[in-house]
């Protein structure tokens, strides 16, 4: 018994000893592990301390940095009354970040983010759920995929509730915390609310910083703002931060164009071309028809137009001018670009032509100003004049008999003008050709003005025959803007103003950056010469070739022009009418040119004269220029009907602008 107890005690002692041994060994192991951990910690600290910059660069080199462009808004173009001619509207692209969606799904172990995000996109934008799902699977590293393009802020606002946390008081919110990996990108598109109106003057811009023709190109640097940028980066504590450099929007142009005057001009140019469409040959009423309305004493352009025109919002559409077959043929021939260039360029400043008899007041002014003529001369017209080896006929090929200078201008007698030019002489003629700015740019602030220095006479190219024909505007080329600016100076006292279209530049906030005042370039004739030219040109309307241009209730002055094109004797002419109103105290200049009217007998300035009368009949009352003479009862009835028509058209225009504004809302974020 005692022996058994003794065995039990020995066994218990052995177990206790074994337990102590195990505990000791565990304690030693724990201490070793602890010491190893402490040693490793010190080692990591040392590595971090001594090599932190190197390791930070390695870590950050594996990170992605976000850098987004913030688009600037292109400045507006306004008319003289504040009506918008060109504007930029906000548009948005919806961007999908497939990489972020995949990362979040992998972290959660399910597809809640993908499902919620794609469901929200489908609900708002009706996108293809399965196609987007496949894109995420096929492009796990994609951080930029345009899901929806070119939507308005109104469309975007229907999606924003899904990604915007609601306020505490907001109820029935669509916010879903699982909608991730979607953001939107704002940009601007150019919009022309008046469509075709003043298309030649405005030009167009299809991408920011790039513009073609007109004001858009001429003032591109001023209209174009400076893009901003949003940078994502890691600071010294490796915390991700965002820095934004805001965009600076472009400046706004305020023009001298009066939308109402411009509409009136364009209406009558179009009516003429439609009236004579397919009249003699297939095509519009003329190769081109243009008009400039300009203030006589400042060079401000109130209207400038040509026809055919085009929609600035859809400038590649030429279906109104050519059939599908014709367009296809031009593509095949490689001439389609030429068709576009012809349509887009501004006829009033780019096309050159021989001015014809509109030149005659300039020739007379040369003689008067130089002292070679005094205005009391009388010339005999026998229907033609022999000049060197050439028999040059009068415009009507009929003898006019004895004519004073005034009568010669009124009846547009070529023979009398050739005799005047002979008296003036080649040297004086060439001198005043330069003084009147023929062959030189006017420097109007529009892109595309043509140089004509090689299209006018010089000392080597002008002989006796050329001097004779130049007196009535044949043999050399000009542009419409050259003639209009020169004629304005002839009738405003002799002061040549640089023609211009922009009156001021505004900052994005609306403050005035620059006022553009009328620029007086030079005095080309004296006031006494100017008074005589006014008198002679007034007689053109009262007693001469321009009688058709007279609007009811107004006395005006002007000069008709008929110029034979090259090659001669081809039966094709450029006809024109230049005028000023009122007759004795000119306030505005109106110049109409019809390039080869679609009629059998083209050499008749009545076409341009009639267009001028139609335009003046509407714009003179609108510009508050008082009538200068009584009108008959019939004319009064016609004027009342016209005023009603103008009022109706304006109401329709306002309604159309309201509809356009409603259909093209511009949201602000």
Secondary structure, 3 states (H helix, E strand, C coil): CHHHHHHHHHHHHHHHHHHHHHHHHHHHHHHHHHHHHHHHHHHHHHHHHHHHHHHHHHHHHCCCCCEEEECCCCCCEECCCCCEEEEEEEEEEEEECHHHHHHHHHHHCCCHHHHHHHHHHHHHHCCCHHHHHHHHHHCCCCCCEEEEEEECHHHHHHHHHHHCCCCCCCCCCCCCCCCCCEEEEEEEEEECCCCCCCHHHHCEEEECCEEECHHHHHCHHHHCCECEEEEEEECCCCCEEEEEECCECCCEEEECCCHHHHHHHHHHHHHHHHHCCCCCCCCCCEEEEEEEEEECCCCEEEEEEEECCCCHHHCCCCCCCCCHHHHHHHHHHCCHHHHHHHHHCCHHHHCCECCHHHHHHHHHHHHHHHCCCCCCCEEEECCEEEECCEEEECCCCCCCEEEEHHHHHHCCCHHHHHHHHHHHCHHHHHHHHHHCCCCCCCCCCCECCCCCCCCCCCCCCCCHHHHHHHCCCCCCCECHHHHHHHHHHHHCCCEEECCECEEEEECCCCCEEEECCCCEEEECCCHHHHHHHHHHHHHHHHHCCCHHHCCCCCCEEEEEEEEECCCCCCCCEEEEEEEEECCCCCCEEEEEEEEEECCCCCCCCHHHHHHHHHHHHHHHHHCCCCCCCCCCHHHHHHHHHHHHHHHHHHHHHHHHHHHHHHHCCCCCC
